[in-house]
Structure formats: structure tokens, C-alpha cells
Amino acid sequence: MKLNKIIPLLLVVFSIFICELYYGTVNANPNDTPPSFEEGYTEAGYKSVKVAVKEFENHFKSDIKLPKILPSISFTHKFGRFVEDKNYNVNDSLEIRFVNKDIRENIFKIDIRPSKNKLNFNGKEYTLQDGTKGIYFEDRLFNFFVFEKNNLQYLLGIYNKVADTETPDILVRIAISID
């Protein structure tokens, strides 16, 4: 009878021993520091807006026009990233982010893609001064205005925590500032 009681106990002890060998111990290096604000964007593939725009322009053999005005919130950094869809060639895009290191809600983004690969959205329609049609819509985190110009689809977005009741008008004014 004693052997019947010892075998389960030995199995438990042996299992704990195996787990300790398998998992071991982890020692944190006190010199490990999280990446800086800028390094976080760099690790995600972002670089200067100028370099990212040039990569997009070279890839598509076209010129990019950026807005002359921005939302009236403060930004400390701007980053760009050209994303090339090597599998399907339909999701190539240029991503530009204006952010504030100290006020995390201050985010304005511009996503640009060729019109031939445009995305469709539903929302309130606006007409720009040059007759260009655009759509304003609100998403879970961002308020957006999407329109086409110069064979490109532009998606302007502002983080909804800093958006106000004039957001559609502000985004339309930004869109108009793109030649």
C-alpha cells in the first residue's frame, strides 16, 4: 500500500523537476531599456518623410503632393513609410504620421495609394473647390477624409480624441491645400 501512495508523489516531484529544467530561470539585464520614441517608429519601418516619399515616387514613377496645411494640434515628430506589397501588388502605399511624443493623442496621418488600387468607403460626401469628390467618415479611433487627386487616393485621418465638431471642415481644408 505504501508504494501506491509514493508513486503519485514521485510523479508530481518528477514533473516539477522537469518543468524547472525546461523553463529554467530568466535573469533580466538591468541595462535593457525599452526603445526610445523614435526607435519604436524606426523598428516599425518608419523613416524620414522625405525618404519614404522618394521611395514611393520612384516605385510608381509619379510625384506626390503633400498638404500645405496641417491640423492645428502640436506635433513633435513626423515619420514616413513606403509599404510595398510584394505578393499581390495591390496594397502598395505611403504612410505618413505626424505625432507628438508628449501628447500621445495628437496624431494625424496621411495614407496614399494609387487610384487603380483604391479602397471604397461610405460616409458623408463633400465636394472640393476643384470639383473633386471626397468622403468623410468616422471610425473607432480616427475620423477620416478620403479623396482622389492626380491618380492617387489620399486618406487623411485625425485621432478622434483630438477631433472636434469642425473636423470634416478641417480635413477638407487640408485636402484642398494639396495641389
C-alpha atoms as one frame of an Amber mdcrd trajectory, in Angstrom:
protein
   0.000   0.000   0.000   2.785   2.411   0.747   4.113   2.067  -2.807   0.702
   3.112  -4.228   0.888   6.374  -2.257   4.532   7.096  -3.141   4.202   6.680
  -6.934   1.827   9.670  -7.453   4.013  11.802  -5.180   7.117  10.839  -7.168
   5.338  11.679 -10.417   4.465  15.163  -9.133   8.013  15.791  -7.889   9.467
  14.500 -11.145   7.089  16.735 -13.170   8.136  19.801 -11.187  11.783  18.890
 -11.709  11.257  18.540 -15.495   9.419  21.876 -15.658  12.266  23.604 -13.848
  14.784  22.148 -16.296  12.659  23.088 -19.282  11.797  26.640 -18.279  14.910
  27.488 -16.311  15.292  30.910 -14.829  15.304  34.199 -16.633  17.527  36.988
 -15.478  16.720  40.498 -16.635  19.589  42.643 -17.710  19.391  45.908 -15.764
  20.869  47.669 -18.815  17.934  46.644 -21.045  15.852  49.709 -21.773  12.787
  49.973 -23.942  13.357  51.601 -27.325  13.090  55.379 -27.459  10.076  57.010
 -29.079  11.984  57.437 -32.337  13.460  53.921 -32.219   9.970  52.456 -31.877
   8.958  54.030 -35.177  12.248  53.041 -36.809  11.763  49.427 -35.702   8.299
  49.525 -37.330   9.898  50.534 -40.636   9.338  54.278 -40.481  11.971  56.731
 -41.657  12.013  60.363 -42.699   9.034  61.556 -44.719  11.372  62.756 -47.460
  12.968  59.299 -47.904   9.628  57.455 -47.798   8.069  59.845 -50.340  11.057
  59.371 -52.653  10.722  55.561 -52.410   7.012  55.785 -53.315   7.689  58.195
 -56.180  10.466  56.008 -57.580   8.316  52.888 -57.331   5.331  54.437 -59.130
   7.179  56.938 -61.320   4.902  59.712 -60.080   5.124  62.845 -57.961   3.498
  63.079 -54.552   1.869  66.296 -53.419   1.506  66.746 -49.665  -0.797  69.195
 -47.888   0.424  72.705 -47.259  -1.551  72.933 -44.013  -1.964  70.549 -41.093
  -4.408  70.327 -38.189  -3.838  72.973 -35.533  -2.613  70.499 -32.919   1.053
  70.281 -31.972   3.398  67.640 -33.376   6.948  66.848 -32.302   7.769  64.238
 -34.959   6.861  63.161 -38.459   7.635  59.784 -39.974   7.066  58.108 -43.312
   6.986  54.552 -44.547   6.638  53.114 -48.035   4.926  49.737 -47.907   5.435
  47.525 -50.943   3.046  44.619 -51.431   5.406  42.092 -52.995   2.772  39.329
 -53.026  -0.188  40.931 -54.787   0.998  44.416 -55.895  -2.313  45.983 -54.862
  -1.584  47.189 -51.336   1.439  49.396 -52.029   1.072  52.584 -50.028   2.816
  55.540 -48.468   2.103  56.154 -44.787   2.928  59.497 -43.190   2.448  60.044
 -39.465   2.541  63.313 -37.539   2.764  62.565 -33.827   3.542  64.207 -30.523
   5.915  62.433 -28.164   4.391  64.107 -25.104   0.713  64.236 -26.118   0.031
  60.741 -27.449  -3.455  61.689 -28.723  -2.015  64.201 -31.204  -1.927  62.000
 -34.286  -2.562  62.986 -37.879  -1.973  60.521 -40.670  -1.912  60.516 -44.422
  -2.099  57.268 -46.379  -1.595  57.416 -50.144  -2.089  54.674 -52.719  -2.565
  54.550 -56.489  -6.184  55.197 -57.532  -6.188  51.942 -59.506  -5.926  50.142
 -56.129  -8.237  52.456 -54.224 -10.295  51.413 -51.251 -14.009  52.248 -51.088
 -15.624  53.908 -48.106 -19.100  55.036 -47.103 -19.790  58.331 -45.420 -20.821
  61.920 -45.980 -19.836  63.261 -49.383 -18.057  66.598 -49.787 -17.007  68.432
 -52.943 -13.674  70.254 -53.040 -13.254  73.603 -54.851 -11.850  71.874 -57.935
 -14.862  69.554 -58.163 -13.097  66.563 -56.578 -15.461  64.417 -54.506 -14.432
  63.158 -51.097 -15.954  61.079 -48.320 -15.837  61.907 -44.602 -16.383  59.065
 -42.138 -15.672  58.241 -38.519 -14.070  55.029 -37.393 -13.421  53.604 -33.944
 -10.178  55.573 -33.386  -9.907  58.044 -36.263 -12.012  60.461 -38.262 -11.154
  60.248 -41.972 -11.488  62.117 -45.229 -10.717  60.180 -48.406 -10.455  61.593
 -51.926  -8.607  61.120 -55.208  -6.225  63.550 -56.843  -3.515  63.116 -59.503
  -4.328  59.379 -59.913  -3.743  58.816 -56.192  -6.132  58.082 -53.350  -5.459
  60.117 -50.208  -6.768  59.065 -46.815  -6.406  61.812 -44.195  -7.051  60.790
 -40.599  -7.057  62.543 -37.255  -7.254  60.736 -33.915 -10.810  61.163 -32.677
  -9.795  62.169 -29.129  -8.454  65.466 -30.546 -11.108  65.851 -33.231 -13.855
  68.372 -32.699 -17.121  69.320 -34.348 -15.267  71.095 -37.166 -13.236  68.019
 -38.104 -14.837  67.482 -41.539 -14.161  71.111 -42.477 -10.560  70.940 -41.244
  -9.871  67.762 -43.212 -11.498  69.264 -46.322  -9.294  72.390 -45.973  -6.221
  70.149 -45.664  -7.305  68.232 -48.786  -7.791  71.490 -50.707  -4.216  72.521
 -49.814  -2.863  69.619 -51.894  -2.209  70.926 -55.433
